[in-house]
Amino acid sequence: MTDTAPAVTGAKRRAALVFIFFVVLIDVLAFGLIIPVLPKLIEQFAGGDTAHAAYWVGAFGTIFAAIQFVTSPIQGALSDRFGRRPVILLSCLGLGLDFVFMALAPTLAWLLVGRIIAGITSASFTTANAYVADVVPPEQRAKSYGMIGAAFGIGFTVAPAIGGWLGEIDLRLPFWFAAGLALLNFAYGLFVLPESLPKERRSPRFDWSHANPVGSIGLLRQYPMVLGLAAVVFLANLAHYVYPSVFVLFAGYRFGWGPQEVGLVLLVVGVCSIIVNAVLVGQAVQRLGERRTLLLGLSCGVVGFTIYGLTGNGWLWLLGIPVSALWALAAPATQALITREVGPQVQGRIQGALMSLVSMAGILGPTLFAGSFGYFIDDASPVHLPGAPWLIAGVLLACAVAIAWWKAPRAATAPVLPPQEGAQETSAGTRTDAAVAETT
């Protein structure tokens, strides 16, 4: 068996991929715009009490991640049943209207409601990954996922600066600007975006058993290699939360860096990530293959975090940036390997399950890294080790390397479907599926 042929081909495929790139880019820009101003708006609602505001900022982040943990599998199952296009368009529309809602929020409670709605409607990332798997041949997917990663890098590099500038004029102005971007995205997609999953390839029903976080993660168990790669996704995303959790505090405590130095360093980190995703991923996969690219990327992350954790000199710390930036090779290779293992009828649910794991990492990460940083710089700590969070992140990635070495397939395999989607067991116990016997 060979992988299922893409539903969109030629010029339409290129146009669709360009649109998906801009869907992700504009959504990331919209989210990034409010990063500098959301805490300030919360502080304003809290009567200027910074300590009280800090509590609510943490609560907002945890609740957003928890909502995504629950809703991502639902979004994925909906896209498997009804197609990718309506889910992406409704996501863009919902986000645009929600940013308007938050721009008008009169109280902290209403702002929290808006953040909850944002968690529910932000389906584009999950569905965009499934869309790429629908329209791109397996051997080209890692490069396409690298471009999606570049969109993330561009968005989170540029948007906070724009949001900060707009916030100087009015704290609510970035919300209005983000709303305009999201609604523009909706209008653009309404006329440009083709459907990538034709009716004959869709799931025959909306499966509630897999449209919840527990059931969706249970779906991963039906694909042993995917389950192992999902563990890699979880560990890698958990490790990545060391950046937003402690970088600002660590840089100020360890090196005396202020907002300007921190902003410049984050700009360099973002630019390096963009270069790796946009330029190096495709070349690495072409020369090394997806499995070795994954292992190389994770290993570079281990080395980079070790440098971050052990050095006490700011200039030496900066030397770790280009090394750790190569970690960005891992995510596109992982996504490409996962999409090879499953058929189109379950891509959305698999991506939803992965997003639930990412959200779980978002729930656990801040406590793990901020807590360890506070513990190891406390006077009562038996060891003074400010770099402990970075070393913990390195250990998590080392575990991911071990799992990837064990579970990542050494050769391309044909995708399969779960038993309820038409799979049968042979007398030897090997699963077969007529639905994925189509050839390119």
C-alpha positions in Angstrom: 0.0 0.0 0.0 1.1 3.6 -0.6 0.0 6.7 1.1 -3.3 8.3 0.1 -3.1 10.7 -2.8 -3.5 14.4 -1.9 -7.1 15.6 -2.7 -5.8 19.0 -3.9 -3.1 19.0 -6.6 -1.1 21.4 -8.7 -1.7 25.1 -8.6 -4.7 24.6 -6.2 -2.4 22.8 -3.8 0.2 25.6 -3.9 -2.6 28.2 -3.4 -4.0 26.2 -0.5 -0.6 25.9 1.2 0.0 29.6 0.8 -3.4 30.3 2.4 -2.7 27.8 5.3 0.6 29.6 5.9 -1.1 32.9 6.2 -3.9 31.4 8.3 -1.3 30.3 10.9 0.7 33.5 10.5 -2.2 35.8 11.0 -3.6 33.8 13.9 -0.2 33.9 15.6 0.1 37.6 14.9 -3.3 38.1 16.4 -2.4 36.2 19.6 1.1 37.8 19.7 -0.4 41.3 19.5 -2.1 41.0 22.9 0.9 39.4 24.7 2.4 42.8 25.9 -1.0 44.3 26.8 -3.1 41.5 28.3 -1.2 41.5 31.6 -1.4 45.3 31.8 -5.2 45.2 31.1 -5.6 42.6 33.8 -3.5 44.8 36.2 -5.8 47.7 35.3 -8.9 45.7 36.2 -7.1 44.6 39.4 -6.9 48.2 40.5 -3.2 48.5 39.9 -2.3 45.7 42.3 0.6 43.9 40.5 0.7 40.9 42.9 -3.1 40.3 42.5 -2.7 40.8 38.7 0.1 38.2 38.6 -2.2 35.6 40.1 -4.8 36.3 37.5 -2.3 36.3 34.6 -1.3 32.8 35.7 -4.9 31.8 36.0 -5.7 33.1 32.5 -2.8 31.0 31.0 -3.8 27.8 32.8 -7.5 28.1 32.0 -6.7 28.8 28.3 -4.5 25.7 28.1 -7.1 23.6 30.0 -9.9 24.7 27.6 -7.7 23.8 24.6 -7.0 20.4 26.2 -10.7 19.7 26.2 -11.7 21.3 22.9 -8.9 20.4 20.5 -10.1 16.8 20.0 -13.6 18.0 19.3 -12.2 20.4 16.6 -10.2 17.6 15.1 -13.2 15.2 15.0 -15.4 17.9 13.4 -12.8 18.4 10.7 -12.6 14.6 10.0 -16.4 14.5 9.7 -17.3 17.7 8.0 -14.0 18.8 6.3 -11.2 21.1 7.2 -12.5 24.2 5.4 -15.5 24.9 7.6 -13.6 24.3 10.8 -10.8 26.7 9.8 -13.2 29.4 8.6 -15.4 29.2 11.8 -12.2 29.4 13.8 -11.1 32.6 12.1 -14.6 34.1 12.4 -14.9 33.1 16.1 -11.5 34.5 17.0 -12.2 37.8 15.2 -15.5 38.2 17.1 -13.9 37.2 20.3 -11.1 39.8 20.0 -13.9 42.4 19.6 -15.6 41.0 22.7 -12.3 41.3 24.7 -11.7 44.8 23.4 -15.1 45.8 24.8 -14.9 43.8 28.1 -15.9 46.1 30.9 -14.6 43.9 33.8 -12.0 41.2 34.6 -14.7 38.5 34.6 -15.8 39.4 31.1 -12.2 39.5 29.9 -11.8 35.9 31.3 -14.9 34.8 29.4 -13.3 36.2 26.3 -10.1 34.3 26.9 -12.2 31.1 27.4 -13.9 31.7 24.1 -10.5 32.2 22.4 -9.4 28.8 23.7 -12.6 27.2 22.2 -12.4 28.9 18.8 -8.6 28.6 18.2 -8.9 25.6 16.0 -6.8 26.7 13.1 -3.5 25.2 14.3 -4.9 21.7 14.8 -6.8 21.7 11.5 -4.0 23.3 9.6 -1.7 20.4 10.4 -4.4 18.0 9.2 -4.9 20.1 6.1 -1.2 19.8 5.2 -1.3 16.1 5.5 -4.3 16.0 3.2 -2.7 18.0 0.3 1.0 17.4 0.5 2.8 14.1 -0.5 4.4 12.4 2.5 8.0 13.1 1.3 7.3 16.8 1.3 5.4 17.2 4.5 8.3 17.9 6.8 9.2 20.9 4.6 5.6 22.2 4.7 5.4 21.8 8.5 8.7 23.7 8.6 7.0 26.6 6.9 4.2 26.4 9.4 6.9 26.6 12.1 8.3 29.6 10.3 4.9 31.3 10.5 4.9 30.8 14.2 8.4 32.2 14.5 7.5 35.3 12.4 4.3 35.9 14.3 5.8 35.7 17.7 8.8 37.7 16.7 7.0 40.6 15.1 3.6 40.7 16.8 4.6 41.5 20.4 6.6 44.6 19.2 3.6 45.8 17.2 1.3 45.1 20.1 3.5 46.9 22.5 3.6 50.0 20.2 -0.2 50.0 19.8 -0.6 49.4 23.6 1.2 52.6 24.2 -1.6 54.4 22.4 -4.4 52.4 24.0 -4.4 49.1 25.9 -7.4 47.9 23.9 -6.1 48.9 20.5 -4.1 45.6 20.0 -7.4 43.7 20.5 -9.1 45.7 17.8 -6.1 45.2 15.5 -6.1 41.4 16.2 -9.8 41.3 15.5 -9.3 42.9 12.1 -6.6 40.4 11.2 -8.7 37.4 12.2 -11.8 38.7 10.3 -9.7 39.5 7.3 -8.4 35.9 7.5 -12.0 34.7 7.4 -12.9 36.8 4.4 -9.8 35.8 2.5 -10.4 32.1 3.2 -14.1 32.3 2.3 -13.1 33.0 -1.3 -9.7 31.3 -1.6 -9.5 28.2 0.6 -10.4 24.9 -1.2 -11.6 21.9 0.8 -8.8 19.4 1.3 -10.8 16.4 2.5 -13.5 15.3 0.0 -16.6 13.5 1.3 -15.5 10.0 0.3 -12.4 10.3 2.6 -14.2 11.8 5.6 -15.1 9.9 8.7 -18.6 8.4 8.3 -19.7 9.8 11.7 -18.8 12.2 14.4 -17.2 10.0 17.0 -17.8 11.3 20.5 -15.6 8.5 22.0 -12.6 10.2 20.4 -13.8 13.8 20.6 -12.7 14.2 24.2 -9.1 14.4 25.6 -9.2 10.9 27.2 -10.7 9.2 24.2 -8.5 11.0 21.8 -5.3 10.1 23.6 -6.7 6.5 23.8 -7.0 6.7 20.0 -3.2 7.1 19.9 -2.8 3.7 21.5 -4.2 2.1 18.3 -1.0 3.3 16.6 2.0 2.2 18.6 4.5 4.3 16.6 2.3 7.3 16.8 1.9 6.9 20.5 5.7 7.0 20.9 6.0 10.0 18.7 3.1 11.7 20.7 5.2 11.2 23.8 8.0 13.0 22.0 5.6 15.9 21.1 4.5 16.1 24.8 8.0 16.1 26.2 9.3 18.6 23.6 6.5 21.0 24.3 6.8 20.7 28.0 10.5 21.5 27.7 9.7 24.5 25.5 7.7 26.1 28.3 11.0 26.9 30.1 11.3 30.0 27.8 8.0 31.8 28.8 8.1 30.5 32.3 11.6 31.7 33.5 13.6 33.4 30.8 12.8 37.0 31.8 13.3 36.2 35.5 16.4 34.1 34.9 18.1 36.7 32.6 17.6 39.5 35.1 18.8 37.4 38.1 21.7 35.7 36.4 23.0 38.4 34.0 21.3 41.6 35.0 19.6 41.9 31.7 16.7 44.4 31.5 13.7 44.6 29.1 15.8 45.9 26.2 18.4 43.1 26.4 15.7 40.5 26.9 13.8 41.8 23.9 16.9 41.7 21.7 17.7 38.1 22.8 14.2 36.9 22.1 14.4 38.6 18.7 17.6 36.6 17.9 16.0 33.4 19.1 13.0 34.1 16.9 15.1 34.9 13.8 17.2 31.7 14.3 14.0 29.6 14.6 12.6 31.1 11.4 15.8 30.3 9.5 15.8 26.7 10.7 12.1 26.2 9.9 12.0 28.0 6.5 15.4 27.0 5.1 17.1 24.0 6.9 14.2 21.6 7.6 13.7 20.7 3.9 17.4 20.3 3.3 17.9 18.2 6.4 15.0 15.9 5.6 16.2 15.5 2.0 19.7 14.5 3.1 19.1 12.7 6.4 15.5 11.5 6.3 12.8 12.4 8.8 13.9 10.0 11.6 17.5 11.2 11.7 16.4 14.8 11.4 14.2 14.3 14.4 17.0 12.8 16.4 19.4 15.5 15.4 17.0 18.3 16.3 16.2 16.9 19.7 20.0 16.2 20.4 20.8 19.8 19.6 18.1 20.9 22.0 19.7 18.8 24.8 23.1 20.4 24.1 21.7 23.9 23.9 19.8 23.6 27.2 22.9 22.2 28.9 24.8 25.3 27.8 22.0 27.5 29.1 21.9 25.7 32.4 25.6 25.5 33.2 27.0 28.8 32.1 27.1 31.9 34.3 28.3 34.3 31.6 25.9 36.1 29.4 28.0 35.9 26.3 28.6 32.2 26.7 24.8 31.8 27.2 24.3 33.5 23.8 26.5 30.8 22.2 23.8 28.3 23.0 21.2 30.0 20.9 22.3 28.8 17.4 22.7 25.3 18.9 19.3 25.1 20.6 17.8 26.7 17.5 18.5 23.5 15.5 16.0 21.9 17.9 13.4 23.4 15.5 14.3 20.6 13.1 12.5 18.1 15.3 8.9 19.3 15.2 8.3 19.3 11.4 10.0 15.9 11.2 7.8 14.5 14.0 4.6 15.8 12.3 5.6 14.3 9.0 6.3 10.9 10.6 3.0 10.9 12.4 0.9 11.8 9.3 2.5 8.9 7.5 1.1 6.5 10.0 -2.6 7.3 9.8 -5.2 7.7 7.1 -7.0 10.9 6.1 -10.2 9.9 8.0 -8.5 10.3 11.4 -5.9 13.0 10.7 -8.0 15.6 12.5 -8.6 13.5 15.6 -4.9 12.6 15.8 -3.9 16.2 15.5 -6.6 17.1 18.1 -5.1 14.5 20.4 -1.6 15.9 19.9 -2.9 19.4 20.6 -4.4 18.1 23.8 -1.0 16.9 24.8 0.5 20.3 23.9 -2.2 22.0 26.1 -1.4 19.6 29.0 2.2 20.7 28.7 1.0 24.2 28.9 -0.8 23.4 32.2 2.2 21.7 33.8 5.2 23.6 32.3 4.9 27.0 34.1 4.6 25.4 37.5 7.5 23.0 36.9 10.0 25.5 35.6 9.0 28.6 37.6 8.8 26.4 40.8 12.2 24.9 40.2 13.8 28.3 39.5 12.4 29.7 42.7 13.5 26.6 44.7 17.1 26.6 43.4 17.7 30.3 44.0 16.2 30.3 47.4 18.6 30.8 50.3 17.2 27.6 51.9 18.0 25.5 48.8 20.8 22.9 49.4 22.2 23.8 46.0 22.3 27.2 44.4 21.6 26.4 40.7 19.8 29.2 38.8 20.1 27.2 35.6 18.1 24.2 37.0 15.0 24.8 34.8 17.2 24.7 31.6 18.8 21.5 32.8 15.4 20.0 33.6 14.3 20.9 30.1 17.4 19.2 28.7 16.6 16.0 30.6 13.1 16.1 29.2 14.5 16.3 25.7 17.0 13.6 26.4 14.1 11.3 27.3 12.5 12.4 24.0 15.6 11.4 22.2 15.5 7.9 23.7 11.8 7.5 22.9 12.3 8.7 19.3 15.2 6.3 18.8 13.0 3.5 19.9 9.7 4.5 18.3 10.4 6.6 15.2 9.9 4.4 12.1 13.0 3.7 10.2 11.2 3.6 6.9 8.0 5.0 5.5 4.9 3.0 6.3 1.4 2.9 4.8 -1.2 4.7 6.9 -3.9 2.7 8.7 -7.3 3.4 10.2 -8.6 2.5 13.7 -10.8 -0.7 13.8 -14.1 1.1 14.0 -13.3 3.0 10.7 -13.2 -0.2 8.7 -10.0 -2.0 9.7 -10.0 -5.8 9.9 -7.6 -8.1 11.6 -5.9 -10.9 9.6 -5.4 -14.3 11.1 -1.8 -13.3 11.9 -3.1 -10.3 13.8 -1.9 -7.7 11.3 -4.4 -4.9 10.6 -5.4 -4.2 7.0 -7.6 -1.5 5.5 -9.1 -1.3 2.1 -9.7 2.4 2.5 -6.1 3.2 2.4 -5.2 1.1 -0.6 -5.6 4.0 -3.0 -2.4 4.8 -4.8 -1.0 8.1 -5.8 
